[in-house]
């Protein structure tokens, strides 16, 4: 992610103010800058609109009849914690900066303001958000392969198990282990071994469905794949595809074990069963082929 790669056209702003003479000029100014923007006349209307579209920014007046702007920010942040909120007011003496920020707002602007001031505050909020997202991405990513790391594996596995139980859909887990990776490292060196692991990560990423399935570096030369709404047929097909891709791209074979979640299995039991099937597969391969060979590609 480019932290300062600011693209106004990717942002969707909701402007909330009960005065049309204030609300509509702000929307027009934002659209002139390149943002996408909608408007709402009240907090009640805004809360409904927020359930219908994925807004990235909320710009709200504080003093409004009914639900005021500070309460709107509180409610919005509870359901959409990633949204950036900027409070607007012409009564700055009644509200202090700390009070506004404590509601979950990103910033505070006094009316009347010029568009350059508002743009600067929005741009700063975008940069801060990008930094947070990048730090979050780095904390759950394996730096060598670009796959998710083991810590995120268990968090994601528990989330998907809960979702599978709730929505009654299938969930498949594949564990993967490279065959004789230590022999490969000993023969070609650790730099070649690292390059091999990077290529394995590329194979896994190229085979899973983007934003649906997930690939993980489980540890060392062990990997995991979570397949959402996938049955045993799909899991075995995906396992075979990944095994073939690794052999063709990396010049080394891999063994896999797959298991389908059911309500009787905990996360730990699911991993243990996939692991058992993985090593059964590895034993079968060893018995069939004898000592495994590795080759550089």
NORVEN-V714469 format. One record per residue. N is the residue number from 0. SS is DSSP state (h for helix, s for strand, l for the rest). D_LAST is the distance of its C-alpha to the last C-alpha in Angstrom with 2 decimals. Layout:
BEGIN
n: <N;N>
ss: <SS;SS>
d_last: <D_LAST;D_LAST>
END
This chain:
BEGIN
n: <0;1;2;3;4;5;6;7;8;9;10;11;12;13;14;15;16;17;18;19;20;21;22;23;24;25;26;27;28;29;30;31;32;33;34;35;36;37;38;39;40;41;42;43;44;45;46;47;48;49;50;51;52;53;54;55;56;57;58;59;60;61;62;63;64;65;66;67;68;69;70;71;72;73;74;75;76;77;78;79;80;81;82;83;84;85;86;87;88;89;90;91;92;93;94;95;96;97;98;99;100;101;102;103;104;105;106;107;108;109;110;111;112;113;114;115;116;117;118;119;120;121;122;123;124;125;126;127;128;129;130;131;132;133;134;135;136;137;138;139;140;141;142;143;144;145;146;147;148;149;150;151;152;153;154;155;156;157;158;159;160;161;162;163;164;165;166;167;168;169;170;171;172;173;174;175;176;177;178;179;180;181;182;183;184;185;186;187;188;189;190;191;192;193;194;195;196;197;198;199;200;201;202;203;204;205;206;207;208;209;210;211;212;213;214;215;216;217;218;219;220;221;222;223;224;225;226;227;228;229;230;231;232;233;234;235;236;237;238;239;240;241;242;243;244;245;246;247;248;249;250;251;252;253;254;255;256;257;258;259;260;261;262;263;264;265;266;267;268;269;270;271;272;273;274;275;276;277;278;279;280;281;282;283;284;285;286;287;288;289;290;291;292;293;294;295;296>
ss: <l;l;l;l;l;l;l;h;h;h;l;s;s;s;s;s;l;l;l;h;h;h;h;h;h;h;h;h;h;h;h;h;h;l;l;s;s;s;s;s;l;l;h;h;h;h;h;h;h;h;l;l;l;l;l;l;s;s;s;s;s;l;l;l;l;l;l;l;h;h;h;h;h;h;h;h;h;h;h;l;l;l;l;s;s;s;s;s;s;l;l;h;h;h;l;l;h;h;h;h;h;h;l;l;l;l;s;s;s;s;l;l;l;l;h;h;h;h;h;h;h;h;h;h;h;h;h;h;h;h;h;h;h;h;h;h;h;h;h;l;s;l;l;l;l;l;l;s;l;h;h;h;h;h;h;h;h;h;h;h;h;h;h;h;h;h;h;l;l;l;s;s;s;s;s;s;s;s;l;l;h;h;h;h;h;h;h;h;l;h;h;h;h;h;h;h;h;h;h;h;h;h;h;h;h;h;h;l;l;l;l;l;l;s;s;s;s;s;s;l;l;s;s;s;s;s;s;s;l;l;l;h;h;h;h;h;h;h;h;h;h;h;h;h;h;h;h;h;h;h;l;l;l;s;s;s;s;s;s;s;l;l;l;l;l;l;h;h;h;h;h;h;h;h;h;h;h;h;h;h;h;h;h;h;h;h;h;h;h;l;l;l;l;l;l;l;l>
d_last: <30.58;32.69;35.77;38.14;36.67;40.03;40.34;43.90;43.19;41.05;44.07;46.75;50.04;53.11;56.37;59.22;62.77;66.10;67.40;66.29;67.38;64.77;62.02;61.62;61.59;58.77;56.74;57.49;56.47;53.16;52.37;53.32;50.69;48.02;48.04;48.63;51.80;54.23;57.55;59.62;63.32;63.25;61.09;61.73;60.34;57.37;56.48;56.48;54.34;51.81;51.23;50.51;48.10;45.37;47.10;45.41;48.72;52.26;55.07;58.35;61.92;63.30;66.89;67.04;69.34;68.07;64.72;64.36;61.23;60.47;60.62;58.44;55.77;56.07;55.71;52.85;50.82;51.33;49.71;47.33;46.48;43.92;46.53;47.94;51.76;54.18;57.88;60.51;64.18;67.34;68.85;66.87;69.75;69.50;65.81;63.97;60.30;59.58;61.24;59.12;55.81;56.67;56.68;52.96;53.45;51.00;53.79;57.41;59.15;62.87;64.49;65.24;61.99;60.45;57.19;55.50;56.22;54.82;51.71;51.10;51.44;49.11;46.48;46.74;46.41;43.26;41.66;42.74;41.40;38.00;37.91;38.81;36.16;33.45;34.60;34.59;31.05;29.83;31.77;29.98;26.41;23.63;22.86;19.19;18.02;20.92;21.96;25.49;26.26;27.99;31.43;31.17;29.83;33.16;35.22;33.57;33.73;37.44;38.07;36.46;38.31;41.55;40.84;39.99;43.28;45.22;43.92;43.41;39.92;36.89;34.25;31.06;28.93;25.43;24.10;20.47;19.08;15.60;15.96;16.10;14.77;17.15;15.72;12.22;14.22;16.34;13.77;11.58;14.30;15.48;14.10;10.47;12.12;13.83;10.95;9.57;13.21;13.55;10.96;12.87;15.96;15.01;14.45;17.79;19.58;18.67;20.15;23.30;26.42;27.09;30.27;30.72;28.04;26.43;23.24;23.60;21.85;24.28;23.42;20.70;17.94;20.52;20.89;23.75;24.51;28.09;29.01;32.44;34.82;32.36;33.56;31.99;30.79;28.97;27.50;26.13;24.79;23.04;21.67;20.23;18.77;17.05;15.80;14.39;12.81;11.10;9.84;8.65;7.24;6.25;5.77;9.26;12.68;15.51;19.24;21.74;25.50;27.62;31.32;33.89;36.44;40.10;43.13;43.41;40.16;39.90;36.72;36.38;37.06;34.51;31.76;33.02;33.01;29.46;28.41;30.38;28.72;25.24;26.00;27.73;24.60;22.56;25.34;25.38;21.69;22.27;25.44;23.92;20.77;21.76;19.43;15.99;12.92;9.64;6.48;3.80;0.00>
END
